[in-house]
Amino acid sequence: MSIKVILFANYREIVGSKEVEINSPLSTVQEVVNELTGKFPALIPFLYHEGELKRYVNILVNGVTIKDTGGLITPVSDGNEIKVFPPVSGG
């Protein structure tokens, strides 16, 4: 299974790349995030607080926010594209 993870802003800076390809048999967004933080542990404090995904972290699977599809238990499949955004602000 191959899943493309696209990172934005400081997440991209931490990983050193805008895109990470994950080739593992994964079935949920949680498993993808675990694989990503396993490869790049410096992401953990930016994504999690006390073991929970920070509420302002935005994750989309194929353009749809996981907040609308079951959160971290949202299913993933081969060829999915996952985007991970930090909080966005501006004026």
Secondary structure in CASP SS format (residue, H / E / C, confidence):
PFRMAT SS
TARGET T0000
AUTHOR 0000-0000-0000
METHOD secondary structure of the structure
MODEL  1
M C 1.00
S C 1.00
I E 1.00
K E 1.00
V E 1.00
I E 1.00
L E 1.00
F C 1.00
A H 1.00
N H 1.00
Y H 1.00
R H 1.00
E H 1.00
I H 1.00
V H 1.00
G C 1.00
S C 1.00
K C 1.00
E E 1.00
V E 1.00
E E 1.00
I E 1.00
N C 1.00
S C 1.00
P C 1.00
L C 1.00
S C 1.00
T E 1.00
V H 1.00
Q H 1.00
E H 1.00
V H 1.00
V H 1.00
N H 1.00
E H 1.00
L H 1.00
T H 1.00
G H 1.00
K H 1.00
F C 1.00
P H 1.00
A H 1.00
L H 1.00
I H 1.00
P H 1.00
F H 1.00
L H 1.00
Y E 1.00
H E 1.00
E C 1.00
G C 1.00
E E 1.00
L E 1.00
K C 1.00
R C 1.00
Y C 1.00
V C 1.00
N E 1.00
I E 1.00
L E 1.00
V E 1.00
N C 1.00
G C 1.00
V E 1.00
T E 1.00
I H 1.00
K H 1.00
D H 1.00
T C 1.00
G C 1.00
G H 1.00
L H 1.00
I H 1.00
T C 1.00
P E 1.00
V C 1.00
S C 1.00
D C 1.00
G C 1.00
N C 1.00
E E 1.00
I E 1.00
K E 1.00
V E 1.00
F E 1.00
P C 1.00
P C 1.00
V C 1.00
S C 1.00
G C 1.00
G C 1.00
END
